[in-house]
Amino acid sequence: MFIWVEGPAQFDAEKLYWQAVARKTAFVPGKFFFVNRGEGNATMRLNFTMTDEQTIDRAIHVIAELIEQA
């Protein structure tokens, strides 16, 4: 149901989230699954249920482009 992604330490998944939302793509920044503030900033949880393959493919391309630009 979910894929857990971890980027490099300086990666800001929440910043990426807002950029992705502007392009009609969403995921959950992983920091919301950590107990301690400041942990998990470079992580994200991707959900692949309840959608079709084309939508998943488009979303992955959007996220990849945004990561590449960062």
C-alpha positions as a Markdown table, in Angstrom:
| # | Residue | x | y | z |
|---|---|---|---|---|
| 1 | Met | 0.0 | 0.0 | 0.0 |
| 2 | Phe | 2.9 | 2.4 | 0.7 |
| 3 | Ile | 6.4 | 3.0 | -0.3 |
| 4 | Trp | 8.7 | 4.7 | 2.2 |
| 5 | Val | 11.3 | 7.0 | 0.5 |
| 6 | Glu | 14.3 | 8.5 | 2.2 |
| 7 | Gly | 16.4 | 11.2 | 0.6 |
| 8 | Pro | 19.8 | 12.7 | 1.6 |
| 9 | Ala | 20.0 | 14.4 | 5.0 |
| 10 | Gln | 19.6 | 17.9 | 3.5 |
| 11 | Phe | 16.4 | 16.9 | 1.5 |
| 12 | Asp | 13.2 | 18.8 | 2.6 |
| 13 | Ala | 10.3 | 16.5 | 1.8 |
| 14 | Glu | 7.7 | 19.0 | 3.0 |
| 15 | Lys | 9.0 | 21.7 | 0.6 |
| 16 | Leu | 8.8 | 19.2 | -2.2 |
| 17 | Tyr | 5.3 | 18.3 | -1.1 |
| 18 | Trp | 4.1 | 21.9 | -1.6 |
| 19 | Gln | 5.7 | 22.0 | -5.0 |
| 20 | Ala | 4.1 | 18.7 | -6.0 |
| 21 | Val | 0.7 | 19.9 | -4.8 |
| 22 | Ala | 1.0 | 22.9 | -7.1 |
| 23 | Arg | 1.4 | 20.3 | -9.9 |
| 24 | Lys | -1.7 | 18.3 | -8.7 |
| 25 | Thr | 0.4 | 15.5 | -7.2 |
| 26 | Ala | 0.5 | 14.6 | -3.5 |
| 27 | Phe | 2.3 | 12.4 | -1.0 |
| 28 | Val | 2.8 | 12.5 | 2.8 |
| 29 | Pro | 6.0 | 14.0 | 4.1 |
| 30 | Gly | 7.5 | 11.4 | 6.4 |
| 31 | Lys | 8.2 | 13.7 | 9.3 |
| 32 | Phe | 4.6 | 13.4 | 10.4 |
| 33 | Phe | 5.3 | 9.7 | 11.3 |
| 34 | Phe | 8.1 | 10.5 | 13.7 |
| 35 | Val | 7.7 | 11.1 | 17.4 |
| 36 | Asn | 10.6 | 13.6 | 17.8 |
| 37 | Arg | 10.5 | 17.0 | 16.1 |
| 38 | Gly | 13.3 | 17.4 | 13.5 |
| 39 | Glu | 13.4 | 13.7 | 12.5 |
| 40 | Gly | 12.3 | 12.4 | 9.2 |
| 41 | Asn | 12.5 | 15.7 | 7.3 |
| 42 | Ala | 14.1 | 13.8 | 4.3 |
| 43 | Thr | 11.5 | 11.1 | 4.1 |
| 44 | Met | 8.1 | 10.7 | 2.4 |
| 45 | Arg | 5.4 | 8.1 | 2.2 |
| 46 | Leu | 4.0 | 7.3 | -1.2 |
| 47 | Asn | 0.6 | 5.6 | -1.5 |
| 48 | Phe | -0.2 | 3.5 | -4.6 |
| 49 | Thr | -3.7 | 2.2 | -3.8 |
| 50 | Met | -7.0 | 3.3 | -5.2 |
| 51 | Thr | -5.5 | 4.8 | -8.4 |
| 52 | Asp | -4.6 | 3.6 | -11.9 |
| 53 | Glu | -1.2 | 2.9 | -13.4 |
| 54 | Gln | -1.2 | 6.0 | -15.6 |
| 55 | Thr | -1.8 | 8.3 | -12.6 |
| 56 | Ile | 1.0 | 6.6 | -10.6 |
| 57 | Asp | 3.4 | 7.0 | -13.6 |
| 58 | Arg | 2.5 | 10.7 | -13.9 |
| 59 | Ala | 3.0 | 11.3 | -10.2 |
| 60 | Ile | 6.4 | 9.6 | -10.1 |
| 61 | His | 7.5 | 11.7 | -13.1 |
| 62 | Val | 6.4 | 14.9 | -11.4 |
| 63 | Ile | 8.1 | 14.0 | -8.1 |
| 64 | Ala | 11.3 | 12.9 | -10.0 |
| 65 | Glu | 11.4 | 16.2 | -11.9 |
| 66 | Leu | 11.0 | 18.2 | -8.7 |
| 67 | Ile | 13.7 | 16.3 | -7.0 |
| 68 | Glu | 16.0 | 16.8 | -9.9 |
| 69 | Gln | 15.3 | 20.5 | -9.8 |
| 70 | Ala | 16.1 | 20.6 | -6.1 |
